[in-house]
Amino acid sequence: MKKKMILIGTLVIIGSLIFSACAKQNDAPVSAQPLNAEVVSSTVVSEGTLIPQQDVTLAFEAGGTVTSIRVSKGDTVKAGEVLMVIGDQTQLEAQQKSIAADLIDAQQALDDLNQNAGVDKQTAWKNLMDAQDTFNTTQEDYDDLDEDAYQDDLQDAEEDVIEAQQDVADAQTDLQDYLNLDEDNSTRQRYEDDLKDAQDAYHEKVRAKSEIQLEHDRVVNTYQQAEAALAVAQAEYEKRQDGPDSDMLASLNAQVESLQASQSAVEEQLAKMSLTAPFDGQVMEIYIDESEFASPGQPMIVIADTTQWMAETTDLTELEVVNIQDGQPVSIEAEAYPGVNFSGTVDSIGIYPKMDQGDVLYAARIKINTRDLPDLKWGMSLTITFEQE
């Protein structure tokens, strides 16, 4: 970059001037005093480039065919606005809506659980008391059971069944001798009636035995069921002692977290298929057309914030940069507008140098005052004068 350095100085040296005056009587030498002047000021002039306050070149993370370009070069865009899309987002968008609906339901259930914690605790306590009363009643019946008496009654009933079974067998044997008689024969009918009576008696003894067993099992099963119900009621109440049902709370929280993770995953997929404006700005360039394939990382679109222009110079020497301060006033002239000066202030000074043919050079950014600016364009050449006090 062309470098201008104006050093304005004046060196005034007044030598000794010898004035002599001749008197009529004698000549006398006259001495002179030297006058010295130093360099009084210096100004740094540098060349620079016009740049926007911020700019970005956007690219897709994943590859795909461009299906929609929603802006044109020169358009003003807002932060978050979708600029370009690759692929078909229909399925993902439908999935996103479904997950959002499920997430609302799960979150509502979680909110209801928390809000109704007090009522649920009272209900659990009532259920526990009811279960305790039922258990107490069934326990009394269970405690009244006499297992020895039950076993004796069961054994007697079994003996009655065996005896009745034998009576049936005897009646069948007696009937065998008369089966060759006519069906309406009175003797045959009498033995057939005896067999039927024996069979009915047998069935009655079986029912009697079964009733003894059923009554015993009913008392035992009712007690065991009441005991189990009491344990469940106790556990349900304990889960609600410190707030909502701990199991339900854990389940709903896990459901909400899972849906949120799914939602984030879909949003991430959609984000990879869309380019959005990261800040308010203007579309400066578009490098692709619809239906073309966009490769990952390939520059697609350039966005810049041109509401605030900056001047950037990169050729300040180490002798110059030490005399430049943040906030220092600057006079600027664009090559495209000769004779038109506008002002700015130093916004930042680089701390890391670059080497150029043995020279140590630093960069500086200047914030340009936005009042009374000409029609500036990105990349215009500037002459920057750092004003000195």
MIMIKOL-382692 format. One record per residue (C-alpha): residue number from 1; x, y, z. Coordinates in nm, 4 decimals, decimal comma. Layout:
// MIMIKOL-382692
- pos px py pz
- NUM X Y Z
...
//
This chain:
// MIMIKOL-382692
- pos px py pz
- 1 0,0000 0,0000 0,0000
- 2 0,1250 0,3428 -0,0932
- 3 0,2499 0,5226 0,2112
- 4 0,2457 0,8964 0,2641
- 5 0,4336 1,0583 0,5428
- 6 0,4377 1,4336 0,5771
- 7 0,6891 1,5745 0,8140
- 8 0,6415 1,9449 0,8594
- 9 0,9262 2,1117 1,0419
- 10 1,1121 2,4292 1,0434
- 11 1,4724 2,4567 1,1420
- 12 1,5785 2,8145 1,1904
- 13 1,9433 2,8782 1,2688
- 14 2,0554 3,2286 1,3234
- 15 2,4317 3,2476 1,3219
- 16 2,6470 3,4978 1,4903
- 17 2,6347 3,8297 1,3246
- 18 2,9126 4,0649 1,3989
- 19 2,8275 4,4250 1,4077
- 20 3,1034 4,6672 1,4497
- 21 3,0890 5,0311 1,5085
- 22 3,3838 5,2386 1,4441
- 23 3,4493 5,5085 1,6927
- 24 3,6606 5,7945 1,6079
- 25 3,9061 5,6910 1,8732
- 26 3,9120 5,3003 1,8479
- 27 3,7257 4,9850 1,7009
- 28 3,5505 4,7400 1,9438
- 29 3,4148 4,3820 1,8519
- 30 3,0393 4,3103 1,9131
- 31 2,9194 3,9477 2,0069
- 32 2,5917 3,7835 1,8637
- 33 2,3451 3,5277 2,0285
- 34 2,2270 3,2142 1,8258
- 35 1,8479 3,1475 1,7884
- 36 1,7315 2,7803 1,7567
- 37 1,3881 2,6252 1,6495
- 38 1,2708 2,2534 1,6771
- 39 1,0223 2,0390 1,4818
- 40 0,6787 2,1562 1,6016
- 41 0,4301 1,8912 1,4798
- 42 0,3749 1,5761 1,2683
- 43 0,0688 1,4228 1,0987
- 44 0,0196 1,0576 0,9887
- 45 -0,1573 0,9953 0,6614
- 46 -0,2440 0,6384 0,5646
- 47 -0,4355 0,4609 0,2950
- 48 -0,7341 0,2470 0,3921
- 49 -1,0433 0,0649 0,2724
- 50 -1,4120 0,1181 0,3449
- 51 -1,5779 -0,1804 0,5144
- 52 -1,9142 -0,2387 0,6866
- 53 -1,9327 -0,2631 1,0628
- 54 -1,9973 -0,6364 1,0327
- 55 -2,0393 -0,8809 0,7492
- 56 -2,0706 -1,2546 0,7019
- 57 -2,0532 -1,5052 0,4194
- 58 -2,3073 -1,7818 0,4796
- 59 -2,2721 -2,1464 0,3756
- 60 -2,4624 -2,4694 0,4391
- 61 -2,3186 -2,7303 0,6751
- 62 -2,4702 -3,0101 0,4660
- 63 -2,4992 -3,0443 0,0918
- 64 -2,8233 -3,0383 -0,1048
- 65 -3,0178 -2,8919 -0,3936
- 66 -3,1288 -2,5322 -0,3458
- 67 -3,5094 -2,5400 -0,3392
- 68 -3,5790 -2,1792 -0,2403
- 69 -3,3975 -1,8446 -0,2474
- 70 -3,6171 -1,6003 -0,0597
- 71 -3,4173 -1,2789 -0,1041
- 72 -3,2539 -1,0824 -0,3830
- 73 -2,9315 -0,8867 -0,3975
- 74 -2,9776 -0,5494 -0,2276
- 75 -3,2685 -0,6623 -0,0046
- 76 -3,2773 -0,5513 0,3577
- 77 -3,3147 -0,8449 0,5981
- 78 -3,3834 -0,8907 0,9680
- 79 -3,1969 -1,1137 1,2094
- 80 -3,3400 -1,4675 1,2004
- 81 -3,5001 -1,4248 0,8578
- 82 -3,4725 -1,7343 0,6350
- 83 -3,2739 -1,6485 0,3241
- 84 -3,2171 -1,9776 0,1427
- 85 -3,3323 -2,3411 0,1752
- 86 -3,1992 -2,6748 0,0502
- 87 -3,3968 -2,9999 0,0261
- 88 -3,7607 -3,0762 0,1131
- 89 -3,8463 -2,9744 0,4682
- 90 -4,2105 -3,0941 0,4583
- 91 -4,1589 -3,4160 0,6543
- 92 -3,9366 -3,2525 0,9141
- 93 -4,1801 -2,9655 0,9600
- 94 -4,4680 -3,2118 1,0130
- 95 -4,2563 -3,4017 1,2648
- 96 -4,1717 -3,0749 1,4367
- 97 -4,5425 -2,9869 1,4729
- 98 -4,6238 -3,3323 1,6112
- 99 -4,3441 -3,3134 1,8676
- 100 -4,4513 -2,9615 1,9659
- 101 -4,8077 -3,0825 2,0289
- 102 -4,6877 -3,3804 2,2352
- 103 -4,4556 -3,1525 2,4302
- 104 -4,7439 -2,9180 2,5140
- 105 -4,9499 -3,2127 2,6430
- 106 -4,6617 -3,3520 2,8496
- 107 -4,5778 -3,0119 2,9931
- 108 -4,9453 -2,9558 3,0798
- 109 -4,9599 -3,2921 3,2544
- 110 -4,6453 -3,2030 3,4465
- 111 -4,7901 -2,8649 3,5438
- 112 -5,1162 -3,0284 3,6543
- 113 -4,9233 -3,2824 3,8604
- 114 -4,7362 -3,0074 4,0417
- 115 -5,0437 -2,7905 4,0893
- 116 -5,2556 -3,0785 4,2231
- 117 -4,9901 -3,2172 4,4549
- 118 -5,1809 -3,1136 4,7688
- 119 -5,5111 -3,2642 4,6533
- 120 -5,3381 -3,5823 4,5410
- 121 -5,1746 -3,6170 4,8804
- 122 -5,5106 -3,5830 5,0575
- 123 -5,6675 -3,8393 4,8233
- 124 -5,3779 -4,0773 4,8837
- 125 -5,4222 -4,0361 5,2592
- 126 -5,7946 -4,1156 5,2354
- 127 -5,7211 -4,4197 5,0214
- 128 -5,4675 -4,5324 5,2784
- 129 -5,7193 -4,5018 5,5615
- 130 -5,9836 -4,6945 5,3634
- 131 -5,7314 -4,9656 5,2832
- 132 -5,6355 -4,9846 5,6496
- 133 -6,0002 -5,0263 5,7575
- 134 -6,0553 -5,3005 5,4996
- 135 -5,7379 -5,4758 5,6075
- 136 -5,8381 -5,4604 5,9722
- 137 -6,1750 -5,6248 5,8966
- 138 -6,0269 -5,9003 5,6836
- 139 -5,7555 -5,9580 5,9373
- 140 -6,0158 -6,0291 6,2054
- 141 -6,1740 -6,2964 5,9844
- 142 -5,8326 -6,4338 5,9015
- 143 -5,7302 -6,4480 6,2658
- 144 -6,0560 -6,6336 6,3452
- 145 -5,9622 -6,9133 6,1092
- 146 -5,8931 -7,2438 6,2939
- 147 -5,6635 -7,4345 6,0647
- 148 -5,6854 -7,7512 6,2698
- 149 -6,0650 -7,7441 6,2629
- 150 -6,0510 -7,6665 5,8904
- 151 -5,8285 -7,9648 5,8244
- 152 -6,0600 -8,1903 6,0323
- 153 -6,3695 -8,0659 5,8501
- 154 -6,1931 -8,1056 5,5163
- 155 -6,0892 -8,4626 5,6067
- 156 -6,4430 -8,5516 5,7173
- 157 -6,5816 -8,4065 5,3959
- 158 -6,3299 -8,6061 5,1947
- 159 -6,4330 -8,9247 5,3755
- 160 -6,7969 -8,8453 5,3023
- 161 -6,7096 -8,8006 4,9355
- 162 -6,5265 -9,1334 4,9260
- 163 -6,8180 -9,3098 5,1006
- 164 -7,0688 -9,1530 4,8633
- 165 -6,8511 -9,2503 4,5699
- 166 -6,8555 -9,6108 4,6962
- 167 -7,2353 -9,5986 4,7279
- 168 -7,2532 -9,4951 4,3635
- 169 -7,0291 -9,7844 4,2656
- 170 -7,2442 -10,0303 4,4650
- 171 -7,5629 -9,8952 4,3078
- 172 -7,4133 -9,9314 3,9599
- 173 -7,3185 -10,2933 4,0411
- 174 -7,6700 -10,3724 4,1696
- 175 -7,8251 -10,2218 3,8564
- 176 -7,6145 -10,4395 3,6245
- 177 -7,8233 -10,7468 3,7106
- 178 -8,1459 -10,5819 3,5894
- 179 -8,0409 -10,3933 3,2800
- 180 -8,1666 -10,6797 3,0631
- 181 -8,5221 -10,6059 3,1795
- 182 -8,7554 -10,3728 2,9999
- 183 -8,7057 -10,0039 3,0693
- 184 -9,0510 -9,9797 3,2249
- 185 -8,9874 -10,2735 3,4544
- 186 -9,0467 -10,1667 3,8163
- 187 -8,7477 -10,3536 3,9562
- 188 -8,5145 -10,2024 3,7017
- 189 -8,6582 -9,8600 3,7669
- 190 -8,6109 -9,9042 4,1437
- 191 -8,2413 -9,9843 4,1036
- 192 -8,2024 -9,6995 3,8571
- 193 -8,3592 -9,4630 4,1144
- 194 -8,1196 -9,5984 4,3799
- 195 -7,8261 -9,5179 4,1484
- 196 -7,9542 -9,1676 4,0863
- 197 -7,9999 -9,1087 4,4589
- 198 -7,6439 -9,2309 4,5213
- 199 -7,5090 -9,0035 4,2496
- 200 -7,7013 -8,7024 4,3890
- 201 -7,5679 -8,7787 4,7356
- 202 -7,2158 -8,7979 4,5938
- 203 -7,2501 -8,4620 4,4205
- 204 -7,3817 -8,3082 4,7410
- 205 -7,0820 -8,4379 4,9373
- 206 -6,8449 -8,2947 4,6688
- 207 -7,0207 -7,9567 4,6943
- 208 -6,9979 -7,9645 5,0714
- 209 -6,6260 -8,0317 5,0545
- 210 -6,5831 -7,7565 4,7934
- 211 -6,7735 -7,5064 5,0087
- 212 -6,5453 -7,5775 5,3024
- 213 -6,2416 -7,5148 5,0827
- 214 -6,3919 -7,2066 4,9142
- 215 -6,4852 -7,0412 5,2416
- 216 -6,1397 -7,1002 5,3783
- 217 -5,9738 -6,9728 5,0595
- 218 -6,2096 -6,6728 5,0480
- 219 -6,0990 -6,5592 5,3919
- 220 -5,7312 -6,6158 5,3104
- 221 -5,7476 -6,4501 4,9681
- 222 -5,9475 -6,1539 5,0955
- 223 -5,6904 -6,1016 5,3677
- 224 -5,3990 -6,1265 5,1233
- 225 -5,5653 -5,8872 4,8781
- 226 -5,6375 -5,6369 5,1544
- 227 -5,2782 -5,6669 5,2730
- 228 -5,1493 -5,6011 4,9199
- 229 -5,3891 -5,3080 4,8719
- 230 -5,2731 -5,1588 5,2001
- 231 -4,9099 -5,1852 5,0897
- 232 -4,9948 -5,0121 4,7588
- 233 -5,1891 -4,7364 4,9367
- 234 -4,9025 -4,6854 5,1800
- 235 -4,6525 -4,6609 4,8920
- 236 -4,8770 -4,4188 4,6996
- 237 -4,9060 -4,1950 5,0018
- 238 -4,5325 -4,2043 5,0733
- 239 -4,4605 -4,0998 4,7123
- 240 -4,6655 -3,7856 4,7707
- 241 -4,5412 -3,6886 5,1167
- 242 -4,2843 -3,4394 4,9861
- 243 -4,4760 -3,3193 4,6802
- 244 -4,6162 -3,4739 4,3620
- 245 -4,6102 -3,8457 4,2947
- 246 -4,2378 -3,9090 4,2666
- 247 -4,2742 -4,1874 4,0072
- 248 -4,5158 -3,9857 3,7936
- 249 -4,2983 -3,6773 3,8324
- 250 -3,9900 -3,8665 3,7162
- 251 -4,1828 -4,0192 3,4247
- 252 -4,3248 -3,6866 3,3058
- 253 -3,9910 -3,5102 3,3451
- 254 -3,8253 -3,7843 3,1400
- 255 -4,0984 -3,7541 2,8778
- 256 -4,0605 -3,3762 2,8571
- 257 -3,6805 -3,4033 2,8328
- 258 -3,7078 -3,6698 2,5612
- 259 -3,9499 -3,4572 2,3578
- 260 -3,7301 -3,1509 2,4028
- 261 -3,4299 -3,3492 2,2811
- 262 -3,6291 -3,4697 1,9794
- 263 -3,7448 -3,1155 1,9116
- 264 -3,3877 -2,9869 1,9274
- 265 -3,2711 -3,2630 1,6928
- 266 -3,5383 -3,1753 1,4347
- 267 -3,4659 -2,8041 1,4705
- 268 -3,0969 -2,8764 1,4175
- 269 -3,1771 -3,0726 1,1016
- 270 -3,3993 -2,7908 0,9749
- 271 -3,1329 -2,5355 1,0632
- 272 -2,8803 -2,7238 0,8510
- 273 -3,1221 -2,6978 0,5599
- 274 -3,1751 -2,3211 0,5969
- 275 -2,9571 -2,0135 0,5926
- 276 -3,0811 -1,7356 0,8208
- 277 -2,9612 -1,3801 0,8683
- 278 -2,7458 -1,3593 1,1837
- 279 -2,8108 -0,9835 1,2168
- 280 -3,0033 -0,7006 1,0544
- 281 -2,8350 -0,6080 0,7303
- 282 -2,8386 -0,6036 0,3532
- 283 -2,7902 -0,8813 0,0971
- 284 -2,4675 -0,7921 -0,0806
- 285 -2,4117 -1,0987 -0,2999
- 286 -2,5758 -1,4324 -0,3914
- 287 -2,3497 -1,6974 -0,5434
- 288 -2,6010 -1,9651 -0,6515
- 289 -2,9362 -2,0136 -0,8260
- 290 -3,2341 -2,2318 -0,7381
- 291 -3,2127 -2,6005 -0,8420
- 292 -2,8320 -2,5907 -0,8262
- 293 -2,6452 -2,8176 -0,5854
- 294 -2,4865 -2,6514 -0,2830
- 295 -2,1809 -2,8245 -0,1409
- 296 -2,1039 -2,8117 0,2321
- 297 -1,9077 -2,4962 0,3134
- 298 -1,9581 -2,3430 -0,0309
- 299 -2,0202 -1,9648 -0,0046
- 300 -2,3879 -1,8969 -0,0739
- 301 -2,4757 -1,5433 0,0290
- 302 -2,3075 -1,2347 0,1773
- 303 -2,4835 -1,0184 0,4385
- 304 -2,3462 -0,6886 0,5673
- 305 -2,4588 -0,4249 0,8147
- 306 -2,4087 -0,0990 0,6219
- 307 -2,5789 0,1255 0,8762
- 308 -2,2339 0,1931 1,0196
- 309 -1,9299 0,2243 0,7926
- 310 -1,5785 0,1607 0,9121
- 311 -1,2423 0,2553 0,7661
- 312 -0,9605 0,0034 0,7970
- 313 -0,5919 0,0646 0,7427
- 314 -0,3222 -0,1992 0,7780
- 315 0,0006 -0,0065 0,7127
- 316 0,0758 0,1863 1,0306
- 317 0,4440 0,1559 1,1163
- 318 0,5692 0,0885 1,4647
- 319 0,6844 0,4508 1,4888
- 320 0,3381 0,5791 1,3943
- 321 0,1119 0,3447 1,5844
- 322 0,2477 0,4500 1,9231
- 323 0,1140 0,8020 1,8619
- 324 -0,2396 0,6846 1,7787
- 325 -0,4979 0,6413 2,0538
- 326 -0,8504 0,5007 2,0791
- 327 -1,1020 0,7782 2,0211
- 328 -0,8528 0,9938 1,8322
- 329 -1,0211 1,2102 1,5641
- 330 -0,9582 1,1201 1,2013
- 331 -1,0171 1,3025 0,8731
- 332 -1,1140 1,0822 0,5786
- 333 -1,1328 1,1365 0,2032
- 334 -1,2642 0,8790 -0,0437
- 335 -1,0794 0,8471 -0,3731
- 336 -1,4180 0,8394 -0,5460
- 337 -1,5081 1,1777 -0,3934
- 338 -1,1949 1,3956 -0,4149
- 339 -1,2096 1,7079 -0,2017
- 340 -1,4973 1,5737 0,0130
- 341 -1,3801 1,5201 0,3694
- 342 -1,5709 1,3405 0,6435
- 343 -1,4710 1,2538 0,9971
- 344 -1,4325 0,9558 1,2245
- 345 -1,2698 0,8343 1,5418
- 346 -1,0257 0,5520 1,6072
- 347 -1,2307 0,2486 1,7185
- 348 -0,9556 -0,0086 1,7712
- 349 -0,5842 -0,0520 1,7166
- 350 -0,4301 -0,3872 1,6308
- 351 -0,1954 -0,5408 1,8846
- 352 -0,0503 -0,8109 1,6590
- 353 0,1783 -0,7004 1,3752
- 354 0,2263 -0,8265 1,0251
- 355 0,5628 -0,8238 0,8475
- 356 0,5910 -0,6745 0,5001
- 357 0,9372 -0,6753 0,3403
- 358 1,1000 -0,6195 0,6756
- 359 0,8537 -0,3521 0,7902
- 360 0,6494 -0,4028 1,1065
- 361 0,2942 -0,2887 1,0304
- 362 -0,0226 -0,2589 1,2400
- 363 -0,3917 -0,2291 1,1585
- 364 -0,6455 0,0196 1,2877
- 365 -1,0243 0,0466 1,2505
- 366 -1,1961 0,3838 1,2395
- 367 -1,5624 0,4403 1,3104
- 368 -1,6939 0,6860 1,0516
- 369 -1,9387 0,9540 1,1604
- 370 -2,2640 0,8898 0,9767
- 371 -2,3625 1,2542 0,9262
- 372 -2,3289 1,4133 0,5786
- 373 -2,1702 1,1091 0,4151
- 374 -2,1505 1,0706 0,0366
- 375 -2,2845 0,7537 -0,1258
- 376 -2,0120 0,5199 -0,0030
- 377 -1,9594 0,1669 -0,1313
- 378 -1,7921 -0,1312 0,0323
- 379 -1,4271 -0,1555 -0,0656
- 380 -1,3740 0,2093 -0,1681
- 381 -1,0177 0,3418 -0,1309
- 382 -0,9700 0,5998 0,1435
- 383 -0,7067 0,8439 0,2545
- 384 -0,7011 0,8592 0,6340
- 385 -0,5405 1,1467 0,8205
- 386 -0,4825 1,0899 1,1911
- 387 -0,5103 1,4347 1,3447
- 388 -0,2480 1,5379 1,5990
- 389 -0,2853 1,7870 1,8768
//
